[in-house]
Amino acid sequence: MCKKNIVIVMAVMTIMVILPSCAISPINLSFDSTILDSCGIITYGYGYGSCVAIEPNLILTAGHCIDHAGAYIQIGGIQYDIIDQWKSDDHDVGFVRINGNLPYIEFGKMPELLDEVYIIGTPREPKFLNFITKGVICKLNLVESPPYIDWENNFICDAMAWRGNSGGPVLNKYGYIIGIYVGLFPDVDNFSVCVPVRDIKAALEEYCNSI
């Protein structure tokens, strides 16, 4: 992780407490306050996306959810102004830095086919804050993308998601971030496309080296 004050925009979820590295028990699917307080929304002029804290002042989200005038982060019922933001040229990943001291969710290992996953986000309307859906990974390393969209090497899961979920975290059954949701595959129901943790970490390293 960055050793400087940085924030990554992510999505809201409600499934895990930050577990020590020795803890490998599956997460409790109750509304855990630590998880809820790590997830939120990024709001801009004409819409919003989901986000999640990966450091006390660093937020992870989708790249297409940032770089808008007047955007701000809302997590745990508190609004945070954006100090700095950055998005990757190679992946649909963005990071946002805020003045905050938030609980956060750690990264997990790369997922495997048929792994159980959970998407956390705020679909359609803010009243659905921290909405959670469950599914499994159906496809790893996409080799074909829809026209004008670069989704190669992302994975697909069948956990449902909607407009507003973009940037929300995808968690494994142990409560670690294994990806972020970025969109639905066209003309197919419940094919949620997600950037894998491998590419998120690569983007984070690039961001840290740029500051």
C-alpha positions in Angstrom: 0.0 0.0 0.0 1.0 3.6 -0.3 2.9 4.9 2.6 1.6 8.4 2.0 -1.8 9.8 2.7 -3.9 8.5 -0.1 -7.5 7.5 -0.6 -9.1 5.0 -2.9 -12.7 5.2 -4.0 -14.5 1.9 -3.5 -18.0 0.6 -3.1 -20.1 0.0 0.0 -20.6 -3.4 1.4 -21.6 -5.0 4.7 -19.8 -8.2 5.2 -16.6 -8.2 7.1 -14.4 -7.0 9.8 -10.8 -6.5 8.9 -9.4 -9.9 9.8 -5.9 -10.6 11.0 -3.8 -12.6 8.5 -4.1 -15.7 10.6 -7.9 -15.6 10.6 -9.3 -17.6 7.7 -12.9 -18.3 8.8 -15.6 -17.4 6.4 -17.2 -14.0 7.0 -20.4 -13.6 8.9 -23.1 -12.4 6.5 -24.5 -10.0 9.1 -24.4 -6.2 8.8 -21.1 -5.6 10.4 -20.5 -2.0 11.3 -16.8 -2.1 10.4 -17.6 -3.2 6.8 -20.4 -0.7 6.4 -18.2 2.1 7.7 -15.6 1.2 5.0 -17.9 1.5 2.0 -19.8 4.3 0.5 -20.6 6.3 -2.6 -18.8 8.8 -4.8 -21.2 11.5 -6.0 -20.7 13.9 -8.9 -22.8 16.2 -11.0 -25.1 13.8 -12.8 -24.8 10.6 -10.9 -22.9 8.5 -8.4 -20.9 5.3 -8.1 -19.8 3.0 -5.2 -16.5 3.0 -3.4 -14.5 1.4 -0.6 -11.7 2.5 1.7 -8.5 0.5 1.4 -6.4 2.8 3.7 -7.6 5.2 6.4 -7.7 8.1 3.8 -7.5 6.2 0.5 -10.6 5.2 -1.5 -10.9 2.7 -4.3 -13.5 3.0 -7.1 -14.0 2.5 -10.8 -12.0 4.8 -13.0 -15.1 6.0 -14.9 -16.5 7.2 -11.5 -13.9 9.8 -10.9 -12.5 12.9 -12.6 -15.8 14.8 -12.5 -16.1 18.4 -11.2 -17.7 18.8 -7.8 -17.4 15.1 -6.8 -17.2 14.1 -3.2 -17.1 10.9 -1.1 -19.7 9.8 1.4 -18.9 7.0 3.8 -20.4 6.2 7.2 -22.9 9.1 6.8 -20.0 11.7 6.5 -19.2 13.7 3.4 -15.5 14.0 2.5 -14.1 16.4 -0.1 -11.7 15.0 -2.6 -8.1 16.1 -2.1 -6.6 14.2 -5.0 -7.7 11.6 -7.5 -6.1 9.4 -10.1 -7.3 6.8 -12.6 -5.4 4.2 -14.5 -4.9 4.3 -18.3 -4.8 0.5 -18.4 -7.7 -0.6 -16.1 -11.0 0.8 -15.0 -9.6 1.6 -11.6 -9.5 4.9 -9.7 -8.1 6.2 -6.4 -9.3 9.1 -4.3 -7.5 10.7 -1.4 -9.5 12.4 1.4 -8.9 13.9 4.8 -10.2 11.0 6.9 -9.4 8.1 9.2 -11.7 5.4 8.0 -11.8 1.7 8.7 -10.7 -0.2 5.6 -10.8 -3.6 3.9 -7.7 -5.4 2.9 -6.9 -7.1 -0.4 -7.2 -10.9 -0.9 -5.6 -13.3 -3.3 -6.6 -13.7 -6.9 -9.9 -15.6 -7.2 -10.4 -19.0 -8.9 -13.3 -20.3 -11.0 -16.5 -21.0 -9.0 -15.2 -19.1 -6.0 -18.0 -17.6 -3.9 -18.1 -13.8 -4.1 -20.1 -10.9 -2.8 -20.7 -7.5 -4.5 -21.3 -4.5 -2.3 -22.6 -1.2 -3.7 -25.4 1.2 -4.0 -27.6 0.4 -7.0 -30.0 2.7 -8.7 -30.7 5.0 -5.7 -28.8 6.1 -2.6 -31.5 4.6 -0.4 -30.0 1.2 -1.4 -26.7 2.0 0.2 -24.5 -1.0 1.0 -26.7 -3.5 -0.9 -25.1 -7.0 -1.0 -25.5 -9.7 -3.7 -23.9 -13.1 -3.8 -22.7 -15.3 -6.6 -19.8 -17.3 -8.0 -17.1 -16.6 -10.5 -18.2 -17.8 -13.9 -15.3 -16.8 -16.1 -11.7 -15.7 -15.5 -9.5 -13.6 -17.8 -12.0 -12.3 -20.4 -10.4 -12.5 -23.9 -13.2 -10.6 -25.7 -14.8 -7.3 -24.8 -17.9 -5.5 -26.2 -17.2 -2.8 -28.8 -15.5 0.3 -27.4 -14.9 -1.2 -24.0 -11.6 -2.7 -22.8 -12.6 -5.5 -20.4 -10.0 -8.0 -21.4 -8.4 -10.0 -18.4 -11.4 -9.0 -16.1 -13.5 -11.7 -14.6 -17.3 -12.3 -14.7 -19.5 -13.4 -11.7 -23.2 -14.0 -11.5 -23.8 -11.8 -8.5 -26.4 -9.2 -9.5 -25.4 -5.6 -9.9 -27.0 -2.4 -11.4 -26.2 1.2 -12.4 -24.6 2.8 -9.3 -22.7 -0.4 -8.3 -19.7 0.7 -10.3 -16.6 0.9 -8.2 -18.0 -1.3 -5.4 -15.9 -4.0 -3.9 -16.1 -7.6 -4.7 -15.3 -9.7 -1.7 -14.4 -13.3 -1.2 -16.0 -15.5 1.5 -13.2 -14.4 3.9 -14.1 -10.7 3.6 -11.1 -9.6 1.5 -11.3 -7.5 -1.7 -10.7 -9.6 -4.8 -12.0 -7.1 -7.3 -14.3 -4.2 -8.1 -17.4 -4.2 -10.2 -17.3 -2.1 -13.4 -20.2 -3.1 -15.6 -22.7 -5.6 -17.0 -21.8 -7.6 -20.1 -24.3 -6.4 -22.8 -27.4 -8.4 -23.6 -26.7 -11.0 -20.9 -28.5 -11.2 -17.6 -26.4 -11.1 -14.4 -23.0 -11.2 -16.0 -21.2 -8.8 -13.7 -17.8 -7.7 -15.0 -15.1 -7.1 -12.4 -11.5 -5.8 -12.4 -9.4 -8.4 -10.5 -7.3 -7.6 -7.5 -4.1 -8.3 -9.5 -4.9 -5.3 -11.8 -6.0 -3.1 -8.9 -2.7 -3.7 -7.1 -0.8 -2.9 -10.3 -2.8 0.4 -10.7 -2.2 1.2 -7.0 1.6 0.8 -7.4 1.5 3.1 -10.5 -0.4 5.7 -8.5 1.9 5.5 -5.5 4.9 6.0 -7.8 3.3 9.0 -9.4 3.0 11.1 -6.2 
